[in-house]
Amino acid sequence: MNLSSVEDESAAQETHVPAEVHWEMLDKSKFFVLGAALFSGVSAALYPAVVLKTRQQVAQLHVSCTKTAIGILKHEGPRGLYRGFGTSLMGTIPARALYMTALEVTKSNVGIFALKMGFAESSVAAIANAAAGLSAAVAAQLVWTPVDVVSQRLMVQGDRGVCRGDHCRIPSGSMCKYQNGFDAFRKILHSDGPRGLYRGFGISILTYAPSNAVWWASYSVTQRVIWGGIGWYSCKKQHDDRIGNGMNNSIRPDAKTVMAVQGVSAAMAGGVSALITMPLDTIKTRLQVLDGDDNGKKGPTIGQTVRSVIREGGWMACYRGLGPRCASMSMSATTMITTYEFLKRMSTKTQDVFAS
């Protein structure tokens, strides 16, 4: 059944949304193996936007996303848009595994607890999703922060030769040259110790934990609103027919409709989260990328980094790279959630969920 046939049904009083797939329903081995493959492909497709966002965040002066991309392609070629991708990909697999495990376990347990506490079903979904997003972000950052530090160092090191003529060089940036991810890991560990690999861990938690909680809660609420709107629109459109024939049919959306609703909900939630957390993400990126040449081996503090950014362009400098980040988060959210929901349904122990 497609959208046109849904709209042509003579009576539509309720919308049957596919049942939620819970943690205990999943075949874990299939879930993690398929997840690693699917999310590796997603990361590859979206990585250039992350590189552009990072380059803009650490630049002294504002340079448009288009000029940044042209500069990278002109001086470094297409490979410049994938600096650090190998390191990022290696970290994505264990980080995603931790993320998905924490997400599903927390969502299931918190949902059961909230139901026992007597919360309404709509509130249970929002609470469980928010708690799950929070715990998943914290768990993933244990792996992702060192990977982020290394990959971001690799992303921006080409800036020193590429953007100097365009006045977008990195302020007090690391002048150390890295051959690859392993070389960067070794040099950072040697110069700064383990703390160097976890630089920005605290602000990463402050950035991603609330962002994930807001995103998952917004996603849950937005989905319900959209599904409710679809049901309301169909009922209103077919009001006369429904009175005439007295039937009490219901809408059973097909897979394309379900994916469309999930995608739109994810994009809206991603844009809101990106806008809210952008200043924190800019400070985090600066902390992780810049060396401590002016501050010994400790690196710049959060306060020093904030003051430096504001000196360069006021508070609006905290929003450099907002365009690529909003685009990246919206596309990532849309791709991630449709992939994730597909992954969960592909990984169920029984395929009855497809008929739900």
N, C-alpha and C positions, 0 to 999 in steps of 0.2 A: 504494500500500500504506500502511495506517495502523498505529498502534501496536497495535491489537487484532489485526490480521492477523499482525503480526510475532510477537506472543506466542502465536498459535495455530499457528504453523508447527511441523511435526513434528520438525524438527531444526535447531539453531542453534549452530554451534560457533565461528563467528567473525563479527565485525562489520565490514562494508566501509564505511569512512568515506570521504566524497567526497575526491577528490584535492586537494592544495594547489595554489592558483593562484599561480604565480610571476611576478615582474616582467616577464620577457621574453615572457610569454604575454598581456600586457595590450595593448589598444588605448589608448594614452596619452591621446589627445584625448577619447575617450569617457569614460575613467577620471576625468579632471579635471573635465570639464563636468558629468557626472552626480554626481560627488562634491561639487562646489560646491552643487548644488541640494539633494541629499539631506541634507548636513550643515548647511545653512542651516536646513532644517526642524527638524532635531534640536536645534540651538541655540535656536531660538525656543521649542520645547516645554519645554526645561529651564532657560531663563534665570531665571524667578522664583525657583527654588531657589538659584541663585547669588547673586541680590540679597539674599535672606534670610540666607544664610550670611555674606555680606560685612557686612551691617548688624550682625549679632550679634558678629562678630569685632572690630569697632571700637567697640562700646558699652562704656561704663565699668562698668556693672553688668549682671548676667545678666538677660536678658528672654527668656522662652520664644519659640520659633519661632511659635507660634500668636498670641501677643500682638503680636509684631513684624509679622506678616502683617496682623492686624486693624488695627493702627495705620497701616500703609501704605495699606491700602484705605480707611480712614476719612478720612485727611487728604489723600491724594494720588490716590486712585482706582486703578483697575487699571493706569493708565499708570505708577504708581510702581513696579510690579513689573517694568517694562521700561525703567527709567532706564539710559541708556548702551547700549541694545541695538543701535542703529544703528551706533555706533562698533565695538562688539564684532563685529557681523556683517561689517562691512567688513574687519576684521582676520582674521576666521575663515577667509575664503576663501584668501588667500595663506598663512596659517599652516598650514592643513590641507594645502594643496598641498605645502609644504615637508615637513610631517610625513609624509605618505603616501609621498612620493618617498624620503626618507631611510629610512623604515621598510622599504619593499619592497627597495630596493637593498641595504641592510645585511643584511637577513634572507637574501636570496638569496646574497650573497657570503660571509657568515659561515657559512651552512649548507654551502655547497660546500667551504669551507676546513676546517670541522670534520669533514666526512665524509672528506676526504683525510687528516686527522690520525688517523683510526681510531676516532673516538668512536662510541658506540652511537647508533642512530637516535633513541631517546627523549631522550638527552642532547643530540644535535644540535639537536633542535627547541627545547629549553629554552634552550640557549646562543644560538642564532640569534635567538630571540624577545627575549631579555633584551638582547642587543647592539643589536638593531633598535629596541627601545623607548628605550634610552639615547640613541642617536644622533638619533632622531626628536624627542625632547623638547628636546635642545640646539638642533637646527635650528629648530624651531618657536618657541622663546623669542626668537630674534633678531627676529621680527616680533611675537610675542604680548606681550612685556613692555611696550612702549610702549602697545599697545592696552589691556592690562590696567590700566595706570596711569590712562589717560584714562577708561576705562569705569567703573572703581571709584570715581574721583572723582565721576563723575556719579551712580553708584548711591547714594552716601551723603550727597550734599549736601542731600537732602530731610530727613535726620535732624535737622538743626539746628532745624527748626520743628516736626517731627512728634513726636519722641520725648522732647523735653525734659520734658514733663509726666510721662512714664513713667520718667524717670531713665536714659535710654539714650543721652544725647548723646555725640558724638564727643569724646574727650579731645584737647585742643590741635589740633583738626582744622583743615583749610583753611577759612577764612572767605570765600574767593574764590567768587563766584557764576559759574557757567558756563552759557552759553545753550545750547550744544550741544557735540558732540565736537570740532569744528574750533576753537571758542572755547577749550575746555579745553586742546587741543593747543598753541594759540598762547600762552596765558597761562603754561602750565607751561614751555614752551620759553623764553619771555621772562624768567621769574623764576629758573629753575634751569638753563637751558641744556640741551643734549642729555643730560647726566647725569640731569636730572630725569625724563626719559622712560624712562630705564633704571634708575630707582631700584628696588632689590630684584632686579636681574638675577641677581646671584650666588646669592642665597638661592632664587630661582626655579629656577635650575639644580639647586641642592641638594635642592629639593623635588620637582621634576617628573622629573628624570633618574632618580634611584633608584626613584621611584614607578612610572614607566613601565617600567623594567627589571623590577621586581618584578611589576608587573601582567601584562606579556606573558609572562614566564616562568611565573607562576602560572596564567595562562589556558591555556597550552600543556599544563602538567602536569595541571591539573584536567580538561581535555577528555579526555586519555588515560585518566585514572582513571574518569571517568563512562562513557566508551565501553567500557572494560574491565568495569565493573560491569554495564552493560547486557548484554554478551555472557555474563558469568558467570551473571547471573540467568536469562537465557533458557535457557542450557545446563542449569542446575540444575532449572528448572521442567519442562523437557521430557526429563529424563534417562531416564525409563522408556520413553517413545516412541522415543527415539533408539536405545536398546538393542534394542527390539522390531523396528524396521524397518531398522536398520543404515544409515540414510541419512546423508549428510554435507553437509547444506545450510548456507547461511549467511544472516545477516541483512543485508538491504540497506535501511537506513532511508530513509524518504521525507524530503522537504524540511522538513516540519513538525517531524519528530523531530530533524533536524540543527539547525534554528534553536533548538529548545528546549534542546538540549545546549549550544550556543554561548552562548545567553542566560544559562543558569544558571552556566556557567563564568565568564562575564564579570562577573556580579553578585557572585559570591564573590570573585573577584580584585579587583574595585573596592572592596568593603568592607574588605578587608585593607589595601589601599594607602591608603585614606582614613584609617584608624585610625593607621597607622604614621607618616604624614606630616602629620597635623593640626597639631601644634605649629609646625612650620616654615611651614605655610600661613598660620597666624594671624599670625606675625611678619612674613611677607612682605606680607600684606594691610595691616597697620599701617604698615609702611615705605612702601608705595606710596600710601597714602591721606593720611597726616598730613603737614602742612606743617612747616617748620622754624622756626616762630615763636620757639621758645626756643633755637634752635641756629643762628641765622643762616640762610643760604640752603642750607646743606649738608643740612638735614633731620636727623632723629634717626638715631643709629647703631643697629646691631643690638643692642649691649649695652644701650643706653638703652631701646630698645623692649621687650626681654625684661624688664628691671627694672620698667618701667611696667606691663606686663601682670601680672606676679607681684604687684605692690603692690595691684592692683585685686581680685584673687581667688585668689592663689596659683597653683600649677602647673595647677590645673583650669581656670583662665581661658584657658589655651592651647587648651582643647577646646571653647570656646564656638563654637556653630555646627556641632558635630560631627554632630548629627542631619541638618540639611539637607545637609551635605557628603557624609555617607555615602549618603543617599538620592539626592543629585544624581549622585555618582560611580557608584553601583550602577546607577541608571536610565540614566545617560549611557553607562556601559560596555556594558550590555545592548543599548541602542538602537544605540550606535556599532558594536559588533562585528557585530550582525546586519545592520545597514545596510552595513557595510564589506564583509562577506563576500558579501552580495548584490551590492554594487557591483562587486566583483572578478569575479564570475561573469557579470555583465551586460556587463563590459568586455573579456572575453576575445576574442581574435582568432578563435577557433573555439569553437563551442558544445558541442564534444565533452566538455568538462569537466562538463557537467550529467549526463552518463551515467556518469561515473567512479565 
